[in-house]
Amino acid sequence: MFRALRNSWRLLRLALSFARHDALFPLETLGIAPALIGWARLWARPFNWRRPPRRPGQRLAAALLEMGPSFIKLGQALSTRADLLSESVAADLGELQDHLPAFPASEARRIIESELGRPIDALFSSFVDTPVAAASIAQVHFATTTDGREVAVKVLRPGIERAFARDMDLFTWMAELVERTQPRFRRLKPVESVRAFADVVRVEMDLRMEAAAAEELGENFRDDPSYRAPAIDWDRTAERVMTLERVDGTPIGDRDAIVAAGHDPDAVMKKCAEAFFYQVFRDGFFHADMHGGNAFVDRNGSIVPVDFGIMGRVDEATRGYLAELLVGFLRRDYRAVAEVQFRAGYVPADQSLEMFAQACRSIGEPIFGKPSHQISIARLLAHMLRVTEQFKMAVQPQLLLLQKTMLMAEGMGTRLNPNVNIWELAQPLIEEWMATHFGPRATAGRAAADLAQGLRRLPRLIDSLSFVVEAERRRAERLATEPPPRAGRRAALVELVAVVALLAAVLAWWH
């Protein structure tokens, strides 16, 4: 009861903030507290007539920015949900900047000393009090270690954990309310989506996890001179502090600066495309926040990403699904695209394969009918996600983050060279990967591996089956001493149990 009252009060504050910015449409769509929303709209009417006209997505972004760090992160997460919001609203939320006023340097120093258990002077020979960046969760200071290394020190905002825990409780409560009262939204898995969002945020608030992600990404590219991650200083890293190599380079989103530094923008773009391909298809682990300020080109021309708070993982089955999906679209084989979706279980079996193939054609033709440099694979996936309601498809959260990252990669590529498609640069890698993983030899190899695994299980299966048969034989012998009619019935039952056990064992081995 207390939770409901607390969150109802916070929902009122949220509605008033949205109303001041004329951005109540998400709450209206979800059907949450319609009377409250109507009152909030009436209350805010005097505020809105003075404001200059803005797009709905811009109004929503402004309202979320006003509500604070959790809501900024929520807006960035919603920028992937073109299936839930319109494409233009999702695009505007994608521009939501994660910048907040800096907190005092004295507080940053206190947190560093508390977390690392040593005075600042024992850790750093110099520490710049003015932060180089201040975001919703943390801010970054430049420093020099006592052994002379130039580093960047990331420090969590004071009290951010409590603030996020309070907001996550509100988001979960609202998602539960939507699932309970709005059956048409259950396929969007609001509670599961909020939990996934909360998991991402929890990882971001443990800087040891971010440091581990940076190191894993670096290990994946250990032998690749074109892409690397900054080195982590583990001796100066804890839950609320992370110290890493200071990157001396040019922001990848600044084409003029890249040219001025003597780098070829097309070569930089090619390295980005190849690195993204390797992350998704080779490693299944990718940097999921690749906007123009989150990667640099160093003096050697290597791409160096920073800010590893948001990372994505793609399992092998999903990688195969994505590859088949993209190849089907590139070949304009829309029936194959539909079959991939049905085979993956993303489309319910009671839906029409032909109608879904027709829907895929309506998505693909407007995109692939354009010049190659105007083709957007990220927009293709966004349109795919928007047909989910028509065909009762459940949302696949693992694809949403990937789609957002692809959209960022395309935007970065467009800034480097608007006349080149970033995915065309990775096409040879895609074709090679497809041949390796879906060619005849790869298919035969997987079949042989499945057979070998089945044969390895066979001895255990036989032992288990022998045990069941022996146990039932002994039981049948004991029952044979009972009166004939009863024994006959039990013998039949024993035979039935043995047959069922045999069938179950064979089916288990077959699968």
C-alpha positions as CSV (number, residue, x, y, z in Angstrom):
1,M,0.0,0.0,0.0
2,F,2.8,2.4,0.9
3,R,4.6,1.6,-2.3
4,A,1.5,2.4,-4.3
5,L,1.0,5.7,-2.5
6,R,4.6,6.7,-2.9
7,N,4.7,5.9,-6.6
8,S,1.3,7.5,-7.3
9,W,2.7,10.7,-5.9
10,R,5.8,10.4,-8.1
11,L,3.6,9.6,-11.1
12,L,1.7,12.9,-10.4
13,R,5.0,14.8,-10.5
14,L,5.9,13.0,-13.7
15,A,2.6,13.8,-15.3
16,L,3.0,17.5,-14.3
17,S,6.5,17.7,-15.8
18,F,5.3,16.0,-19.0
19,A,2.2,18.4,-19.1
20,R,4.4,21.5,-18.8
21,H,6.3,20.3,-21.9
22,D,3.1,19.2,-23.7
23,A,4.5,15.6,-23.7
24,L,1.8,13.6,-22.1
25,F,1.2,11.4,-25.2
26,P,3.3,8.4,-23.9
27,L,1.2,8.2,-20.7
28,E,-2.0,8.6,-22.7
29,T,-1.0,5.8,-25.1
30,L,-0.3,3.5,-22.1
31,G,-3.6,4.3,-20.6
32,I,-2.1,5.1,-17.1
33,A,-4.4,7.1,-14.8
34,P,-6.4,8.9,-17.5
35,A,-8.2,11.2,-15.0
36,L,-4.8,12.3,-13.6
37,I,-3.4,12.9,-17.0
38,G,-6.5,15.0,-18.0
39,W,-6.2,17.1,-14.9
40,A,-2.4,17.6,-15.5
41,R,-3.1,18.7,-19.1
42,L,-5.7,21.2,-17.9
43,W,-3.3,22.6,-15.2
44,A,-0.4,23.0,-17.7
45,R,-2.4,24.7,-20.4
46,P,-1.2,28.3,-19.5
47,F,2.4,27.1,-19.7
48,N,2.2,25.7,-23.2
49,W,0.7,28.4,-25.2
50,R,3.8,30.6,-24.7
51,R,6.3,27.9,-25.9
52,P,7.6,27.9,-29.5
53,P,6.3,24.9,-31.5
54,R,8.4,21.7,-31.2
55,R,8.1,18.2,-32.4
56,P,6.6,15.6,-30.0
57,G,10.0,13.9,-29.6
58,Q,11.7,17.2,-28.7
59,R,9.0,17.9,-26.1
60,L,9.3,14.5,-24.6
61,A,13.2,14.8,-24.5
62,A,12.9,18.1,-22.7
63,A,10.5,16.6,-20.1
64,L,12.8,13.7,-19.4
65,L,15.8,15.9,-19.1
66,E,14.0,17.9,-16.4
67,M,13.2,14.8,-14.4
68,G,16.8,13.8,-13.9
69,P,19.4,11.1,-14.5
70,S,17.2,8.0,-14.5
71,F,14.7,9.6,-17.0
72,I,17.5,10.7,-19.3
73,K,18.7,7.1,-19.4
74,L,15.1,6.0,-19.9
75,G,14.8,8.4,-22.9
76,Q,17.9,7.0,-24.4
77,A,16.6,3.4,-24.0
78,L,13.2,4.5,-25.5
79,S,15.1,5.8,-28.6
80,T,15.4,2.1,-29.6
81,R,11.6,1.5,-29.4
82,A,10.4,2.6,-32.8
83,D,7.8,-0.2,-32.3
84,L,6.4,1.6,-29.2
85,L,6.9,5.2,-30.2
86,S,6.8,6.7,-33.7
87,E,10.1,6.7,-35.7
88,S,10.4,10.5,-35.5
89,V,9.9,10.5,-31.7
90,A,12.5,7.7,-31.3
91,A,15.0,9.7,-33.5
92,D,14.5,12.8,-31.3
93,L,15.1,10.8,-28.1
94,G,18.3,9.5,-29.7
95,E,19.6,13.0,-29.6
96,L,19.0,13.3,-25.9
97,Q,22.3,14.4,-24.5
98,D,23.5,12.9,-21.3
99,H,25.0,16.0,-19.8
100,L,24.4,17.5,-16.3
101,P,26.1,20.1,-14.2
102,A,29.3,18.9,-12.6
103,F,29.4,18.1,-8.9
104,P,32.1,19.8,-6.7
105,A,35.7,18.5,-7.2
106,S,36.0,18.3,-3.4
107,E,33.3,15.6,-3.4
108,A,35.0,13.8,-6.3
109,R,38.3,13.8,-4.3
110,R,36.4,12.5,-1.2
111,I,34.9,9.6,-3.1
112,I,38.2,8.7,-4.7
113,E,40.0,8.6,-1.3
114,S,37.2,6.7,0.3
115,E,37.0,4.1,-2.4
116,L,40.7,3.6,-2.9
117,G,41.7,4.0,0.7
118,R,44.6,6.4,0.1
119,P,45.0,10.2,-0.1
120,I,44.8,11.8,-3.5
121,D,48.5,12.9,-3.3
122,A,49.5,9.2,-2.9
123,L,47.6,8.2,-6.0
124,F,48.2,11.1,-8.4
125,S,51.0,13.7,-8.8
126,S,48.4,16.0,-10.3
127,F,44.6,16.0,-10.4
128,V,42.6,18.5,-12.5
129,D,39.6,19.7,-10.5
130,T,37.6,20.9,-13.5
131,P,35.9,17.8,-15.0
132,V,36.4,17.2,-18.7
133,A,32.9,15.6,-18.9
134,A,29.9,15.4,-16.6
135,A,27.0,13.0,-17.3
136,S,24.0,11.7,-15.5
137,I,25.9,8.9,-13.7
138,A,29.5,10.1,-13.4
139,Q,32.0,12.7,-14.3
140,V,35.6,12.4,-15.6
141,H,38.7,14.2,-14.4
142,F,42.2,14.2,-16.0
143,A,45.1,13.3,-13.8
144,T,48.7,12.1,-13.7
145,T,49.7,9.1,-11.7
146,T,52.6,9.2,-9.3
147,D,54.6,7.1,-11.8
148,G,54.0,9.6,-14.6
149,R,51.1,8.2,-16.6
150,E,48.4,10.4,-18.1
151,V,45.0,9.0,-17.0
152,A,41.3,9.8,-16.9
153,V,39.5,9.2,-13.6
154,K,35.7,8.5,-13.7
155,V,33.8,9.1,-10.5
156,L,30.2,8.2,-9.8
157,R,27.8,11.0,-8.7
158,P,27.1,11.2,-5.0
159,G,23.9,9.5,-4.0
160,I,23.2,8.3,-7.6
161,E,22.6,4.7,-6.5
162,R,19.7,5.7,-4.2
163,A,18.2,7.9,-6.8
164,F,18.2,5.2,-9.4
165,A,16.8,2.6,-7.0
166,R,13.9,4.9,-6.3
167,D,13.3,5.6,-10.0
168,M,13.6,2.0,-11.0
169,D,10.9,1.1,-8.4
170,L,8.6,3.7,-10.1
171,F,9.3,2.3,-13.6
172,T,8.7,-1.3,-12.4
173,W,5.4,-0.3,-10.7
174,M,4.2,1.5,-13.8
175,A,5.2,-1.5,-16.0
176,E,3.3,-3.9,-13.7
177,L,0.3,-1.5,-13.9
178,V,0.4,-1.5,-17.7
179,E,0.6,-5.3,-17.9
180,R,-2.3,-5.7,-15.4
181,T,-4.6,-3.2,-17.0
182,Q,-3.7,-3.0,-20.7
183,P,-3.6,-6.5,-22.2
184,R,-2.7,-5.2,-25.7
185,F,0.7,-4.1,-24.4
186,R,1.7,-7.4,-22.8
187,R,3.5,-8.6,-26.0
188,L,5.8,-5.6,-25.5
189,K,7.0,-7.2,-22.2
190,P,7.0,-3.9,-20.2
191,V,8.1,-5.5,-16.9
192,E,10.8,-7.5,-18.6
193,S,12.0,-4.5,-20.5
194,V,12.2,-2.4,-17.3
195,R,14.2,-5.2,-15.7
196,A,16.6,-5.3,-18.6
197,F,17.0,-1.5,-18.4
198,A,17.6,-1.8,-14.7
199,D,20.3,-4.4,-15.2
200,V,22.1,-2.1,-17.7
201,V,22.0,0.8,-15.2
202,R,23.2,-1.4,-12.3
203,V,26.2,-2.4,-14.4
204,E,26.9,1.3,-15.2
205,M,26.9,2.1,-11.5
206,D,29.6,-0.4,-10.7
207,L,32.7,0.9,-12.4
208,R,34.6,-2.3,-11.9
209,M,32.1,-3.9,-14.3
210,E,32.8,-1.1,-16.8
211,A,36.5,-1.6,-16.4
212,A,36.0,-5.4,-17.0
213,A,34.0,-4.7,-20.2
214,A,36.8,-2.4,-21.5
215,E,39.4,-5.0,-20.8
216,E,37.3,-7.8,-22.5
217,L,36.8,-5.6,-25.6
218,G,40.5,-4.9,-25.7
219,E,41.4,-8.6,-25.5
220,N,39.1,-9.3,-28.4
221,F,41.1,-6.9,-30.5
222,R,44.5,-7.7,-29.1
223,D,46.0,-8.6,-32.5
224,D,44.2,-5.8,-34.5
225,P,46.2,-2.6,-34.8
226,S,43.2,-0.7,-36.2
227,Y,41.1,-0.9,-33.0
228,R,42.0,-1.0,-29.4
229,A,40.6,-0.2,-25.9
230,P,42.4,2.1,-23.4
231,A,44.4,0.3,-20.6
232,I,42.7,0.0,-17.2
233,D,44.6,1.0,-14.1
234,W,43.2,-1.7,-11.7
235,D,45.1,-0.4,-8.7
236,R,43.1,2.9,-9.0
237,T,39.8,1.3,-9.8
238,A,36.9,0.4,-7.4
239,E,33.2,0.3,-7.4
240,R,32.7,4.1,-7.6
241,V,36.0,5.1,-9.3
242,M,37.6,3.9,-12.5
243,T,41.0,5.0,-13.8
244,L,42.1,4.3,-17.4
245,E,44.6,5.5,-19.9
246,R,44.0,9.0,-21.2
247,V,43.2,8.8,-24.9
248,D,45.1,11.4,-26.9
249,G,43.2,11.6,-30.2
250,T,40.6,13.2,-32.4
251,P,36.9,12.7,-31.8
252,I,35.6,10.4,-34.5
253,G,32.5,12.5,-35.1
254,D,34.6,15.5,-36.2
255,R,35.5,15.0,-39.9
256,D,37.3,18.3,-40.3
257,A,39.6,17.6,-37.3
258,I,40.3,14.1,-38.6
259,V,41.4,15.5,-42.0
260,A,43.4,18.1,-40.2
261,A,45.2,15.4,-38.2
262,G,46.3,13.7,-41.4
263,H,43.8,10.8,-41.4
264,D,41.7,9.6,-44.3
265,P,38.0,9.7,-43.2
266,D,37.2,6.8,-45.6
267,A,39.9,4.6,-44.0
268,V,38.6,5.6,-40.5
269,M,35.1,4.7,-41.6
270,K,36.2,1.3,-43.0
271,K,37.9,0.5,-39.7
272,C,34.8,1.4,-37.8
273,A,32.6,-0.8,-40.0
274,E,35.0,-3.8,-39.7
275,A,35.3,-3.4,-35.9
276,F,31.5,-3.3,-35.5
277,F,31.2,-6.4,-37.6
278,Y,33.8,-8.3,-35.6
279,Q,32.2,-7.2,-32.3
280,V,28.7,-8.4,-33.3
281,F,29.4,-11.5,-35.4
282,R,32.8,-12.8,-34.3
283,D,32.7,-12.0,-30.6
284,G,29.0,-11.4,-29.8
285,F,30.1,-8.5,-27.5
286,F,29.8,-5.0,-28.8
287,H,30.1,-1.3,-27.6
288,A,26.5,-0.1,-27.6
289,D,27.0,3.6,-27.2
290,M,29.1,4.5,-30.2
291,H,28.1,8.1,-30.8
292,G,30.7,10.6,-32.2
293,G,32.1,11.6,-28.8
294,N,32.6,8.1,-27.5
295,A,35.5,7.1,-29.8
296,F,38.7,8.7,-30.9
297,V,41.3,8.3,-33.7
298,D,44.7,8.2,-32.1
299,R,48.0,9.4,-33.7
300,N,48.6,6.0,-35.3
301,G,45.1,6.0,-36.9
302,S,43.7,3.4,-34.5
303,I,40.1,3.7,-33.4
304,V,39.9,3.9,-29.6
305,P,36.5,3.7,-27.9
306,V,35.8,5.2,-24.5
307,D,32.9,4.9,-22.0
308,F,32.1,1.2,-21.7
309,G,29.0,1.6,-19.5
310,I,26.6,0.3,-22.1
311,M,27.7,-3.0,-23.8
312,G,25.7,-5.5,-25.7
313,R,25.9,-9.3,-26.1
314,V,24.5,-11.4,-28.9
315,D,24.4,-15.2,-28.5
316,E,25.4,-17.5,-31.4
317,A,21.8,-18.3,-32.3
318,T,20.8,-14.6,-32.6
319,R,23.9,-13.9,-34.7
320,G,22.9,-16.7,-37.1
321,Y,19.4,-15.3,-37.2
322,L,20.6,-11.8,-38.0
323,A,23.0,-13.0,-40.7
324,E,20.2,-15.0,-42.5
325,L,17.8,-12.1,-42.1
326,L,20.2,-9.5,-43.6
327,V,21.2,-11.8,-46.5
328,G,17.5,-12.5,-47.2
329,F,16.8,-8.8,-47.4
330,L,19.9,-8.0,-49.5
331,R,18.8,-10.7,-52.0
332,R,15.2,-9.4,-51.8
333,D,14.1,-12.9,-51.0
334,Y,11.3,-12.0,-48.7
335,R,9.9,-15.5,-48.3
336,A,13.3,-16.5,-46.9
337,V,13.2,-13.5,-44.6
338,A,9.8,-14.6,-43.4
339,E,10.9,-18.3,-42.9
340,V,13.9,-17.1,-40.8
341,Q,11.5,-15.3,-38.5
342,F,9.1,-18.3,-38.2
343,R,12.0,-20.7,-37.7
344,A,13.4,-18.5,-34.9
345,G,10.0,-18.6,-33.2
346,Y,9.7,-14.8,-33.3
347,V,6.4,-15.0,-35.3
348,P,3.6,-17.2,-33.8
349,A,3.1,-20.4,-35.8
350,D,-0.6,-19.5,-36.3
351,Q,0.2,-16.5,-38.5
352,S,0.3,-16.6,-42.3
353,L,3.8,-17.1,-43.7
354,E,2.7,-15.5,-47.0
355,M,1.2,-12.4,-45.4
356,F,4.3,-12.0,-43.3
357,A,6.5,-12.3,-46.4
358,Q,4.3,-9.6,-48.0
359,A,4.9,-7.3,-44.9
360,C,8.7,-7.9,-45.2
361,R,8.5,-6.9,-48.9
362,S,6.7,-3.7,-47.8
363,I,9.6,-3.0,-45.5
364,G,12.5,-3.9,-47.8
365,E,11.5,-2.4,-51.1
366,P,11.4,1.2,-50.1
367,I,14.8,0.9,-48.5
368,F,16.6,-1.2,-51.1
369,G,15.2,0.8,-54.0
370,K,17.5,3.7,-53.0
371,P,21.1,4.4,-54.0
372,S,23.5,2.2,-52.0
373,H,24.8,5.0,-49.8
374,Q,21.2,5.8,-48.7
375,I,20.4,2.3,-47.5
376,S,20.0,2.1,-43.7
377,I,20.1,-1.4,-42.2
378,A,19.3,0.1,-38.8
379,R,16.1,1.6,-40.2
380,L,15.3,-1.7,-41.8
381,L,15.5,-3.4,-38.4
382,A,13.4,-0.6,-36.9
383,H,10.7,-1.2,-39.5
384,M,10.9,-4.9,-38.7
385,L,10.2,-4.2,-35.1
386,R,7.2,-2.1,-35.9
387,V,5.3,-4.9,-37.6
388,T,5.3,-6.9,-34.3
389,E,1.8,-5.7,-33.3
390,Q,0.2,-6.7,-36.6
391,F,1.5,-10.3,-36.4
392,K,1.4,-10.7,-32.6
393,M,5.2,-11.0,-32.3
394,A,6.8,-10.8,-28.9
395,V,9.5,-8.1,-28.6
396,Q,13.1,-9.3,-28.7
397,P,15.0,-7.1,-26.2
398,Q,18.4,-8.3,-27.4
399,L,17.7,-6.8,-30.8
400,L,16.7,-3.4,-29.6
401,L,20.1,-2.4,-28.3
402,L,21.8,-3.7,-31.4
403,Q,19.4,-1.7,-33.6
404,K,20.2,1.5,-31.7
405,T,23.9,0.8,-32.0
406,M,23.6,0.3,-35.7
407,L,21.8,3.6,-36.1
408,M,24.6,5.3,-34.2
409,A,27.2,3.6,-36.4
410,E,25.3,4.8,-39.5
411,G,25.1,8.3,-38.2
412,M,28.8,8.3,-37.5
413,G,29.6,7.0,-41.0
414,T,27.4,9.7,-42.6
415,R,29.4,12.4,-40.8
416,L,32.6,10.9,-42.1
417,N,31.4,10.5,-45.7
418,P,27.7,10.9,-46.6
419,N,28.3,9.3,-50.0
420,V,29.5,5.9,-48.7
421,N,27.4,3.2,-47.0
422,I,29.2,2.0,-43.9
423,W,27.8,-1.5,-44.4
424,E,29.1,-1.8,-47.9
425,L,32.6,-1.5,-46.4
426,A,32.0,-4.5,-44.3
427,Q,30.3,-6.5,-47.0
428,P,33.4,-8.8,-47.8
429,L,33.6,-9.7,-44.1
430,I,29.9,-10.5,-44.0
431,E,30.1,-12.7,-47.1
432,E,33.1,-14.5,-45.7
433,W,31.4,-15.0,-42.4
434,M,28.3,-16.4,-44.1
435,A,30.3,-18.8,-46.2
436,T,32.1,-20.0,-43.1
437,H,29.1,-20.4,-40.9
438,F,26.3,-21.3,-43.4
439,G,28.1,-22.9,-46.3
440,P,27.8,-26.7,-47.0
441,R,30.9,-27.5,-45.1
442,A,29.8,-25.6,-42.0
443,T,26.3,-27.2,-42.2
444,A,27.9,-30.7,-42.4
445,G,30.2,-29.8,-39.5
446,R,27.3,-28.8,-37.3
447,A,25.4,-32.0,-38.2
448,A,28.5,-34.1,-37.4
449,A,28.9,-32.2,-34.1
450,D,25.3,-32.8,-33.1
451,L,25.6,-36.5,-34.0
452,A,28.8,-36.8,-32.0
453,Q,27.1,-35.2,-29.0
454,G,24.2,-37.6,-29.3
455,L,26.5,-40.6,-29.5
456,R,28.3,-39.4,-26.3
457,R,25.0,-39.3,-24.5
458,L,24.0,-42.8,-25.8
459,P,25.9,-44.9,-23.1
460,R,24.3,-42.9,-20.3
461,L,20.9,-43.3,-22.0
462,I,21.4,-47.1,-22.3
463,D,22.4,-47.3,-18.7
464,S,19.4,-45.3,-17.6
465,L,17.1,-47.4,-19.7
466,S,18.6,-50.7,-18.4
467,F,18.0,-49.5,-14.9
468,V,14.4,-48.6,-15.6
469,V,13.7,-52.0,-17.3
470,E,15.5,-54.0,-14.5
471,A,13.5,-52.1,-11.8
472,E,10.2,-52.8,-13.6
473,R,11.2,-56.5,-14.1
474,R,11.7,-57.0,-10.4
475,R,8.5,-55.2,-9.6
476,A,6.7,-57.4,-12.0
477,E,8.2,-60.5,-10.3
478,R,6.9,-59.3,-7.0
479,L,3.5,-58.6,-8.3
480,A,3.3,-62.1,-9.9
481,T,2.8,-63.6,-6.4
482,E,-0.5,-61.7,-6.1
483,P,-3.9,-63.1,-7.2
484,P,-4.1,-63.5,-11.0
485,P,-6.7,-60.8,-11.9
486,R,-4.9,-58.1,-9.9
487,A,-1.5,-59.3,-11.2
488,G,-2.7,-59.2,-14.8
489,R,-3.8,-55.6,-14.3
490,R,-0.5,-54.6,-12.7
491,A,1.5,-56.5,-15.3
492,A,-0.2,-54.5,-18.0
493,L,0.5,-51.3,-16.1
494,V,4.2,-52.3,-15.8
495,E,4.4,-52.9,-19.5
496,L,2.8,-49.5,-20.2
497,V,5.2,-47.7,-17.9
498,A,8.2,-49.5,-19.6
499,V,7.0,-48.5,-23.0
500,V,6.4,-44.9,-22.0
501,A,9.9,-44.8,-20.4
502,L,11.4,-46.2,-23.6
503,L,9.7,-43.7,-25.8
504,A,10.7,-40.8,-23.5
505,A,14.3,-41.9,-23.5
506,V,14.4,-42.2,-27.3
507,L,12.8,-38.8,-27.7
508,A,15.3,-37.3,-25.3
509,W,18.2,-38.8,-27.2
510,W,16.8,-37.7,-30.5
511,H,16.5,-34.0,-29.4
